[in-house]
């Protein structure tokens, strides 16, 4: 297509004149790509830190929940025992 040919011509001109002037014609693009990679790595690190924190908190929460469920079971057992004793004493 004509538009594609025109774009290719413009790119070729930029590359040709950029290299003649001793400049890197893709320097700006390379810089943007490096900045984007650094940003993505930073975000990935932050997400990993957040996940580690969440995993730690979930572990603590599950341990506390198990402890409280055990306490509840013990108290329910005591209540059942006390209720049985009460019923036994009421019968006498």
Short mmCIF file of the C-alpha atoms (twelve columns), coordinates in Angstrom:
data_MODEL
# 
_entry.id   MODEL 
# 
loop_
_atom_site.group_PDB 
_atom_site.id 
_atom_site.type_symbol 
_atom_site.label_atom_id 
_atom_site.label_alt_id 
_atom_site.label_comp_id 
_atom_site.label_asym_id 
_atom_site.label_seq_id 
_atom_site.Cartn_x 
_atom_site.Cartn_y 
_atom_site.Cartn_z 
_atom_site.pdbx_PDB_model_num 
ATOM 1  C CA . UNK A 1  0.000   0.000   0.000  1 
ATOM 2  C CA . UNK A 2  1.036   3.611   -0.511 1 
ATOM 3  C CA . UNK A 3  0.902   4.502   3.199  1 
ATOM 4  C CA . UNK A 4  3.141   1.583   4.115  1 
ATOM 5  C CA . UNK A 5  5.631   2.504   1.410  1 
ATOM 6  C CA . UNK A 6  5.653   6.116   2.614  1 
ATOM 7  C CA . UNK A 7  6.248   5.002   6.217  1 
ATOM 8  C CA . UNK A 8  9.080   2.726   5.125  1 
ATOM 9  C CA . UNK A 9  10.603  5.600   3.169  1 
ATOM 10 C CA . UNK A 10 10.423  7.909   6.193  1 
ATOM 11 C CA . UNK A 11 11.994  5.285   8.468  1 
ATOM 12 C CA . UNK A 12 14.760  4.698   5.960  1 
ATOM 13 C CA . UNK A 13 15.429  8.442   5.781  1 
ATOM 14 C CA . UNK A 14 15.557  8.778   9.578  1 
ATOM 15 C CA . UNK A 15 17.922  5.824   9.871  1 
ATOM 16 C CA . UNK A 16 20.106  7.111   7.019  1 
ATOM 17 C CA . UNK A 17 20.390  10.684  8.287  1 
ATOM 18 C CA . UNK A 18 20.627  9.593   11.910 1 
ATOM 19 C CA . UNK A 19 23.546  7.315   11.220 1 
ATOM 20 C CA . UNK A 20 25.230  9.952   9.040  1 
ATOM 21 C CA . UNK A 21 25.035  12.416  11.928 1 
ATOM 22 C CA . UNK A 22 26.527  9.798   14.244 1 
ATOM 23 C CA . UNK A 23 23.342  9.487   16.294 1 
ATOM 24 C CA . UNK A 24 21.563  6.312   17.241 1 
ATOM 25 C CA . UNK A 25 18.234  6.625   15.402 1 
ATOM 26 C CA . UNK A 26 16.575  4.271   17.870 1 
ATOM 27 C CA . UNK A 27 18.144  5.738   21.011 1 
ATOM 28 C CA . UNK A 28 14.933  7.294   22.242 1 
ATOM 29 C CA . UNK A 29 13.000  4.078   21.640 1 
ATOM 30 C CA . UNK A 30 15.669  2.059   23.443 1 
ATOM 31 C CA . UNK A 31 15.475  4.478   26.372 1 
ATOM 32 C CA . UNK A 32 11.695  4.181   26.536 1 
ATOM 33 C CA . UNK A 33 11.908  0.393   26.425 1 
ATOM 34 C CA . UNK A 34 14.522  0.353   29.214 1 
ATOM 35 C CA . UNK A 35 12.336  2.663   31.308 1 
ATOM 36 C CA . UNK A 36 9.308   0.429   30.725 1 
ATOM 37 C CA . UNK A 37 11.278  -2.682  31.722 1 
ATOM 38 C CA . UNK A 38 12.493  -0.966  34.901 1 
ATOM 39 C CA . UNK A 39 8.920   0.080   35.725 1 
ATOM 40 C CA . UNK A 40 7.590   -3.442  35.160 1 
ATOM 41 C CA . UNK A 41 10.339  -4.955  37.297 1 
ATOM 42 C CA . UNK A 42 9.555   -2.480  40.069 1 
ATOM 43 C CA . UNK A 43 5.848   -3.304  39.906 1 
ATOM 44 C CA . UNK A 44 6.598   -7.028  39.934 1 
ATOM 45 C CA . UNK A 45 8.777   -6.584  43.016 1 
ATOM 46 C CA . UNK A 46 6.062   -4.602  44.786 1 
ATOM 47 C CA . UNK A 47 3.466   -7.255  43.919 1 
ATOM 48 C CA . UNK A 48 5.781   -10.009 45.198 1 
ATOM 49 C CA . UNK A 49 6.253   -8.113  48.477 1 
ATOM 50 C CA . UNK A 50 2.496   -7.649  48.821 1 
ATOM 51 C CA . UNK A 51 1.866   -11.336 48.119 1 
ATOM 52 C CA . UNK A 52 4.459   -12.360 50.712 1 
ATOM 53 C CA . UNK A 53 2.785   -10.082 53.268 1 
ATOM 54 C CA . UNK A 54 -0.665  -11.458 52.429 1 
ATOM 55 C CA . UNK A 55 0.583   -15.054 52.644 1 
ATOM 56 C CA . UNK A 56 2.134   -14.349 56.061 1 
ATOM 57 C CA . UNK A 57 -1.058  -12.734 57.345 1 
ATOM 58 C CA . UNK A 58 -3.201  -15.599 56.017 1 
ATOM 59 C CA . UNK A 59 -0.945  -18.111 57.758 1 
ATOM 60 C CA . UNK A 60 -1.232  -16.230 61.063 1 
ATOM 61 C CA . UNK A 61 -4.989  -15.893 60.652 1 
ATOM 62 C CA . UNK A 62 -5.457  -19.597 59.934 1 
ATOM 63 C CA . UNK A 63 -3.335  -20.528 62.961 1 
ATOM 64 C CA . UNK A 64 -5.357  -18.196 65.206 1 
ATOM 65 C CA . UNK A 65 -8.614  -19.567 63.782 1 
ATOM 66 C CA . UNK A 66 -7.520  -23.139 64.522 1 
ATOM 67 C CA . UNK A 67 -6.553  -22.124 68.060 1 
ATOM 68 C CA . UNK A 68 -9.916  -20.449 68.641 1 
ATOM 69 C CA . UNK A 69 -11.810 -23.432 67.219 1 
ATOM 70 C CA . UNK A 70 -9.913  -25.697 69.623 1 
ATOM 71 C CA . UNK A 71 -10.796 -23.389 72.538 1 
ATOM 72 C CA . UNK A 72 -14.442 -23.401 71.432 1 
ATOM 73 C CA . UNK A 73 -14.484 -27.205 71.312 1 
ATOM 74 C CA . UNK A 74 -13.023 -27.387 74.838 1 
ATOM 75 C CA . UNK A 75 -15.573 -24.905 76.166 1 
ATOM 76 C CA . UNK A 76 -18.447 -26.760 74.462 1 
ATOM 77 C CA . UNK A 77 -17.192 -29.949 76.097 1 
ATOM 78 C CA . UNK A 78 -17.152 -28.233 79.512 1 
ATOM 79 C CA . UNK A 79 -20.654 -26.914 78.922 1 
ATOM 80 C CA . UNK A 80 -21.887 -30.401 77.988 1 
ATOM 81 C CA . UNK A 81 -20.248 -31.871 81.087 1 
ATOM 82 C CA . UNK A 82 -21.725 -29.181 83.323 1 
ATOM 83 C CA . UNK A 83 -25.165 -29.648 81.760 1 
ATOM 84 C CA . UNK A 84 -24.972 -33.400 82.346 1 
ATOM 85 C CA . UNK A 85 -23.945 -32.845 85.984 1 
ATOM 86 C CA . UNK A 86 -26.793 -30.377 86.445 1 
ATOM 87 C CA . UNK A 87 -29.299 -32.844 85.023 1 
ATOM 88 C CA . UNK A 88 -27.898 -35.582 87.258 1 
ATOM 89 C CA . UNK A 89 -28.144 -33.363 90.349 1 
ATOM 90 C CA . UNK A 90 -31.685 -32.309 89.465 1 
ATOM 91 C CA . UNK A 91 -32.748 -35.972 89.257 1 
ATOM 92 C CA . UNK A 92 -31.481 -36.660 92.789 1 
# 
